[in-house]
Amino acid sequence: MKQQAQVQAQETVTFEANQGGRFRWVAVTALLLAIGAILHLVTPNIAGLTLNWMIAMYCLAINLVRPSLGQVIGIGLVAGALNVPTSKSAIPYANLLSEPVGALTCALFLPLVSRLNIGGLPLAPGLTGFFSTVASGFTFVTLLKVILSIPNEVYLYGMLPVVLAVGAANGVITQLLYLPARKLLNRQED
């Protein structure tokens, strides 16, 4: 009887709420980047604009899990690598520079806007989504301009306005997805 009680005590497993694990950020980020890659691949151009779902997803991940700067650079590099085969650009490898720039912009900008809210609604996801997309897009189109010798008029009046429009769309997408994602993530922790 005493031996049976010892065996039962050894088999007891305890779970603690809100202990997502040391690498929880990896799972959340990987899931969101996978979703971003699929959406990036299948989303058509809308009025000449291609939404960059990858940026919206890594901004969402950074807002949710608050990774370190080293992890953020890794997220940006993985996002860039995932964008290379799904890119509709003339120079897809530019993503390997532009996505880490966007991810770093999100991480560095997040503390500055994390307390902004309207009626309890946090504005950081939308703001970081917008500014990260603009930083990434500016980097990307500037690389295109330099490498392909694109005329200044095309760059200034054709490419940069598209970057701002996609930035606005990504800001809205990131903002809309943040609360449901946070709620789902918090539910998984319980």
C-alpha positions as CSV (number, residue, x, y, z in Angstrom):
1,M,0.0,0.0,0.0
2,K,2.8,2.4,0.9
3,Q,4.6,1.5,-2.3
4,Q,1.5,2.2,-4.4
5,A,1.1,5.6,-2.8
6,Q,4.7,6.4,-3.7
7,V,4.1,5.4,-7.3
8,Q,1.0,7.6,-7.5
9,A,2.9,10.5,-6.0
10,Q,5.7,10.1,-8.6
11,E,3.1,10.1,-11.5
12,T,1.4,13.3,-10.4
13,V,1.9,16.1,-13.0
14,T,1.0,19.7,-12.1
15,F,0.1,22.4,-14.5
16,E,0.5,26.1,-13.7
17,A,-1.6,28.7,-15.5
18,N,0.1,31.3,-17.6
19,Q,3.3,29.4,-18.0
20,G,3.6,29.4,-21.8
21,G,7.0,27.9,-21.8
22,R,10.4,29.3,-22.5
23,F,9.9,29.1,-26.3
24,R,6.3,30.1,-26.5
25,W,7.2,33.1,-28.5
26,V,8.7,30.8,-31.2
27,A,5.4,28.9,-31.6
28,V,3.3,32.0,-31.7
29,T,5.6,33.7,-34.2
30,A,6.0,30.6,-36.4
31,L,2.2,30.2,-36.6
32,L,1.7,33.8,-37.5
33,L,4.5,33.8,-40.1
34,A,3.1,30.7,-41.7
35,I,-0.3,32.4,-42.0
36,G,1.4,35.5,-43.4
37,A,3.3,33.4,-46.0
38,I,0.2,31.6,-47.2
39,L,-1.8,34.9,-47.4
40,H,1.1,36.6,-49.2
41,L,1.2,33.8,-51.7
42,V,-2.5,33.8,-52.5
43,T,-3.6,37.4,-52.1
44,P,-4.0,39.1,-55.5
45,N,-3.2,42.7,-56.2
46,I,-6.1,45.1,-55.3
47,A,-6.1,48.3,-57.4
48,G,-2.4,47.9,-58.0
49,L,-1.5,47.3,-54.4
50,T,-0.3,44.0,-52.9
51,L,-0.9,43.8,-49.2
52,N,2.1,42.5,-47.3
53,W,0.6,40.1,-44.9
54,M,4.0,39.0,-43.6
55,I,4.6,42.4,-42.1
56,A,1.2,42.5,-40.4
57,M,1.8,39.0,-39.0
58,Y,5.2,39.7,-37.6
59,C,4.0,43.0,-36.1
60,L,1.2,41.1,-34.5
61,A,3.7,38.5,-33.1
62,I,5.9,41.3,-31.8
63,N,3.0,43.1,-30.2
64,L,1.8,39.8,-28.6
65,V,5.0,38.2,-27.3
66,R,7.4,41.2,-26.9
67,P,10.6,39.3,-28.0
68,S,14.1,40.6,-27.4
69,L,15.9,42.6,-30.1
70,G,18.0,39.6,-31.2
71,Q,14.8,37.5,-31.5
72,V,13.2,40.4,-33.5
73,I,16.1,40.3,-36.0
74,G,15.6,36.6,-36.3
75,I,11.9,37.1,-36.9
76,G,12.7,39.7,-39.6
77,L,15.2,37.4,-41.3
78,V,12.7,34.4,-41.3
79,A,10.0,36.7,-42.6
80,G,12.3,37.9,-45.4
81,A,13.3,34.4,-46.3
82,L,9.7,33.3,-46.5
83,N,8.9,36.3,-48.7
84,V,11.6,35.5,-51.2
85,P,9.9,32.5,-52.9
86,T,6.4,34.2,-52.7
87,S,7.5,37.6,-53.8
88,K,6.0,39.2,-56.9
89,S,8.9,41.6,-57.1
90,A,11.7,41.9,-59.7
91,I,14.3,41.5,-56.8
92,P,12.8,39.2,-54.2
93,Y,16.1,39.0,-52.2
94,A,15.6,42.6,-51.1
95,N,13.2,41.1,-48.6
96,L,16.2,39.8,-46.7
97,L,17.0,43.4,-45.8
98,S,13.7,45.1,-45.8
99,E,11.9,42.6,-43.4
100,P,14.5,42.8,-40.6
101,V,14.3,46.7,-40.9
102,G,10.5,46.4,-40.6
103,A,10.7,44.1,-37.6
104,L,13.2,46.3,-35.8
105,T,11.1,49.3,-36.5
106,C,8.1,47.5,-34.8
107,A,10.2,46.5,-31.8
108,L,11.8,49.9,-31.3
109,F,8.6,51.8,-31.9
110,L,6.4,49.6,-29.7
111,P,7.6,51.0,-26.3
112,L,6.9,54.5,-27.5
113,V,3.3,53.8,-28.4
114,S,2.4,50.9,-26.0
115,R,0.4,53.2,-23.7
116,L,-1.6,54.9,-26.3
117,N,-5.3,53.8,-26.4
118,I,-8.7,55.0,-27.1
119,G,-11.4,53.8,-24.7
120,G,-9.2,50.9,-23.6
121,L,-8.4,49.9,-27.2
122,P,-4.6,49.7,-27.6
123,L,-3.4,51.6,-30.6
124,A,0.1,50.2,-30.7
125,P,-0.7,47.3,-33.1
126,G,-2.1,49.6,-35.8
127,L,0.7,52.2,-35.3
128,T,3.5,49.7,-35.3
129,G,1.9,47.9,-38.3
130,F,1.8,51.2,-40.2
131,F,5.3,52.4,-39.4
132,S,6.9,49.0,-39.8
133,T,5.4,48.6,-43.3
134,V,6.6,52.1,-44.2
135,A,10.1,51.3,-43.0
136,S,10.2,48.0,-44.7
137,G,8.6,49.2,-47.9
138,F,10.8,52.3,-48.1
139,T,13.9,50.1,-47.7
140,F,12.6,47.7,-50.4
141,V,11.7,50.3,-53.0
142,T,14.9,52.2,-52.4
143,L,16.9,49.1,-53.1
144,L,14.8,48.5,-56.2
145,K,15.4,52.2,-57.3
146,V,19.2,51.9,-56.8
147,I,19.6,48.4,-58.3
148,L,17.3,48.8,-61.3
149,S,18.1,52.5,-61.8
150,I,14.5,53.5,-61.6
151,P,13.8,57.2,-62.4
152,N,13.2,59.6,-59.5
153,E,9.7,60.4,-60.8
154,V,8.6,56.8,-60.7
155,Y,10.2,56.3,-57.3
156,L,8.7,59.5,-55.7
157,Y,5.2,59.5,-57.4
158,G,4.7,55.9,-58.1
159,M,6.4,53.7,-55.6
160,L,6.5,55.8,-52.3
161,P,2.7,56.5,-52.4
162,V,2.1,52.7,-52.8
163,V,4.3,52.1,-49.7
164,L,2.2,54.6,-47.7
165,A,-1.1,53.0,-48.9
166,V,0.1,49.5,-48.1
167,G,1.3,50.8,-44.7
168,A,-2.2,52.2,-44.0
169,A,-3.8,48.9,-44.9
170,N,-1.3,46.9,-42.8
171,G,-2.0,49.2,-39.9
172,V,-5.7,48.5,-40.1
173,I,-5.1,44.7,-40.5
174,T,-2.8,44.5,-37.6
175,Q,-5.1,46.5,-35.4
176,L,-8.2,44.4,-36.4
177,L,-6.4,41.1,-35.7
178,Y,-4.7,42.1,-32.4
179,L,-7.6,41.8,-30.0
180,P,-8.9,38.4,-31.2
181,A,-5.3,37.0,-31.3
182,R,-4.6,38.3,-27.8
183,K,-7.8,36.8,-26.5
184,L,-7.0,33.5,-28.2
185,L,-3.5,33.5,-26.8
186,N,-4.6,34.4,-23.3
187,R,-7.3,31.6,-23.4
188,Q,-4.6,29.1,-24.4
189,E,-2.6,30.1,-21.3
190,D,-5.4,29.4,-18.8
